[in-house]
């Protein structure tokens, strides 16, 4: 899943928001250099990725992408599910998306002060990225960002029409996936 789902599940499980961002940045074994709360958040992030990647709904949505997009289908599905979450927002959150996004940005910076400066300075625009999943230009921004970070030439930035075309299928698959993810990360669970 992409960031919006990660933050919703961090809220649900009462774990670190910063750990959700760092979960994509920090690889390998976790040690004591990070606070325990952030390590738990990173562990949650990894659990979410593992459960979602192995979930039948996620696999089925990946299979809907043909070459040359098939190679990047996992990324595209994660982004598309975040857009689907926005379309069903009242089912997953009690506050408006913009308020949730602003709170997520504040919490990441509060838990991880480096997020507001240096390499982490991009977190100052996090609320806009999360709210952006409500619009095509926001989804395109996410696709462009991923495409730019990949090491080789790729078609990721061209996937918006495919994601839009499959939006009903994503919306139909989302409830089962989110229910299973919430079960996997409930408060008090071990995330290994």
C-alpha positions as CSV (number, residue, x, y, z in Angstrom):
1,X,0.0,0.0,0.0
2,X,1.1,3.6,-0.5
3,X,1.4,6.3,2.2
4,X,-2.2,7.1,2.8
5,X,-3.1,3.5,3.7
6,X,0.0,3.3,5.8
7,X,-1.0,6.4,7.8
8,X,-4.6,5.1,8.3
9,X,-3.3,1.8,9.6
10,X,-0.7,3.6,11.8
11,X,-3.6,5.6,13.3
12,X,-5.7,2.4,13.7
13,X,-2.8,0.6,15.4
14,X,-1.6,3.6,17.4
15,X,1.9,3.4,16.0
16,X,4.4,5.9,14.6
17,X,3.6,7.9,11.5
18,X,7.3,8.6,10.9
19,X,7.9,4.9,10.9
20,X,5.5,4.7,7.9
21,X,7.7,7.1,5.9
22,X,11.0,5.5,7.1
23,X,9.7,2.0,6.3
24,X,10.5,2.7,2.6
25,X,13.9,4.3,3.4
26,X,15.4,2.0,6.0
27,X,16.3,-1.5,4.9
28,X,17.5,-4.5,6.9
29,X,17.6,-5.2,10.6
30,X,16.5,-2.4,12.9
31,X,18.8,-1.3,15.7
32,X,18.8,1.1,18.7
33,X,19.7,4.1,16.6
34,X,16.1,4.9,16.2
35,X,13.5,5.3,19.0
36,X,11.5,2.2,19.8
37,X,8.3,3.9,18.7
38,X,9.7,4.5,15.2
39,X,11.2,1.0,15.0
40,X,7.7,-0.3,15.7
41,X,6.3,1.9,13.0
42,X,8.8,0.6,10.5
43,X,8.0,-2.9,11.5
44,X,4.3,-2.1,11.0
45,X,5.1,-0.6,7.6
46,X,6.9,-3.9,6.6
47,X,3.9,-5.9,7.9
48,X,1.5,-3.8,5.8
49,X,3.6,-4.3,2.7
50,X,3.9,-8.0,3.3
51,X,0.2,-8.6,3.9
52,X,-1.0,-6.4,1.0
53,X,1.5,-7.8,-1.5
54,X,0.4,-11.4,-0.7
55,X,-3.3,-10.5,-0.5
56,X,-5.5,-12.1,-3.3
57,X,-7.1,-8.7,-4.0
58,X,-3.7,-7.0,-4.5
59,X,-2.5,-9.9,-6.7
60,X,-5.7,-9.8,-8.8
61,X,-5.3,-6.0,-9.4
62,X,-1.6,-6.4,-10.4
63,X,-2.7,-9.0,-13.0
64,X,-4.9,-6.4,-14.6
65,X,-1.8,-4.5,-15.9
66,X,-0.3,-5.7,-19.1
67,X,3.3,-5.1,-20.3
68,X,5.1,-2.8,-20.1
69,X,3.2,-1.8,-17.0
70,X,3.1,-5.3,-15.5
71,X,6.7,-4.9,-14.2
72,X,5.6,-1.9,-12.1
73,X,2.1,-3.2,-11.3
74,X,2.8,-3.4,-7.5
75,X,3.6,0.3,-7.4
76,X,0.7,1.2,-9.6
77,X,-1.7,-0.9,-7.5
78,X,-0.5,0.7,-4.3
79,X,-1.1,4.2,-5.7
80,X,-4.4,3.2,-7.1
81,X,-5.6,1.8,-3.8
82,X,-4.7,5.1,-2.1
83,X,-6.9,6.9,-4.6
84,X,-9.6,4.3,-3.9
85,X,-9.3,5.0,-0.2
86,X,-10.0,8.7,-0.8
87,X,-13.2,7.8,-2.8
88,X,-14.4,5.8,0.2
89,X,-12.8,8.1,2.8
90,X,-15.8,8.3,5.2
91,X,-15.6,4.5,5.6
92,X,-12.0,4.7,6.9
93,X,-11.7,8.0,8.8
94,X,-13.8,10.3,11.1
95,X,-12.1,13.5,10.0
96,X,-11.9,15.2,6.6
97,X,-9.1,14.1,4.3
98,X,-7.4,17.5,4.5
99,X,-7.4,17.5,8.3
100,X,-6.1,14.0,8.4
101,X,-3.3,14.8,5.9
102,X,-2.3,17.9,7.8
103,X,-2.2,15.9,11.0
104,X,-0.1,13.2,9.4
105,X,2.4,15.7,8.2
106,X,2.6,17.3,11.7
107,X,3.0,13.9,13.3
108,X,5.8,12.8,11.0
109,X,7.7,16.0,11.6
110,X,7.1,15.8,15.4
111,X,8.2,12.2,15.6
112,X,11.2,12.6,13.2
113,X,12.5,16.2,13.4
114,X,14.9,15.7,10.5
115,X,11.8,15.3,8.3
116,X,11.4,19.1,8.3
117,X,15.0,19.8,7.2
118,X,17.8,18.3,5.1
119,X,16.9,15.3,3.0
120,X,13.7,14.9,4.9
121,X,12.6,18.5,3.9
122,X,10.2,17.1,1.4
123,X,7.9,16.1,4.3
124,X,6.8,19.8,4.5
125,X,4.6,19.0,1.5
126,X,3.3,15.7,2.7
127,X,-0.2,16.9,3.5
128,X,-0.6,18.1,-0.1
129,X,0.6,14.7,-1.4
130,X,-1.9,12.8,0.7
131,X,-4.8,15.1,-0.2
132,X,-3.7,14.9,-3.8
133,X,-5.0,11.4,-4.2
134,X,-8.5,13.0,-4.5
135,X,-7.5,14.5,-7.9
136,X,-6.0,13.2,-11.1
137,X,-3.2,15.8,-10.9
138,X,-2.3,14.5,-7.4
139,X,-2.3,10.9,-8.6
140,X,-0.1,12.0,-11.5
141,X,2.2,13.7,-9.1
142,X,2.7,10.4,-7.2
143,X,3.3,8.6,-10.5
144,X,5.8,11.2,-11.6
145,X,7.6,11.0,-8.3
146,X,7.9,7.2,-8.4
147,X,9.0,7.2,-12.0
148,X,11.8,9.7,-11.3
149,X,13.1,7.6,-8.4
150,X,13.3,4.4,-10.4
151,X,16.8,3.6,-11.8
152,X,15.9,2.8,-15.3
153,X,13.5,4.2,-17.9
154,X,10.0,3.2,-17.1
155,X,6.3,3.9,-18.2
156,X,5.0,4.6,-14.6
157,X,4.3,8.3,-15.4
158,X,2.0,7.2,-18.2
159,X,-0.2,5.0,-16.1
160,X,-2.9,7.4,-15.0
161,X,-5.4,6.4,-17.8
162,X,-5.0,2.8,-16.8
163,X,-5.5,3.5,-13.1
164,X,-8.6,5.6,-14.0
165,X,-10.0,2.8,-16.2
166,X,-9.7,0.3,-13.3
167,X,-11.0,2.6,-10.6
168,X,-14.3,0.6,-10.1
169,X,-12.3,-2.7,-9.8
170,X,-10.0,-1.0,-7.2
171,X,-13.0,0.3,-5.3
172,X,-14.6,-3.1,-5.2
173,X,-11.4,-4.8,-4.0
174,X,-10.6,-2.3,-1.3
175,X,-13.0,-3.2,1.5
176,X,-11.7,-6.8,1.8
177,X,-8.1,-5.8,1.6
178,X,-8.4,-3.0,4.2
179,X,-10.4,-5.3,6.5
180,X,-7.6,-7.9,6.3
181,X,-4.9,-5.3,6.8
182,X,-6.7,-3.9,9.9
183,X,-6.9,-7.4,11.3
184,X,-3.2,-7.8,10.7
185,X,-2.2,-4.6,12.5
186,X,-4.7,-4.3,15.3
187,X,-3.6,-2.6,18.5
188,X,-1.4,-4.9,20.5
189,X,-0.5,-7.2,17.6
190,X,3.0,-8.3,16.9
191,X,4.0,-7.0,13.5
192,X,6.7,-9.5,12.6
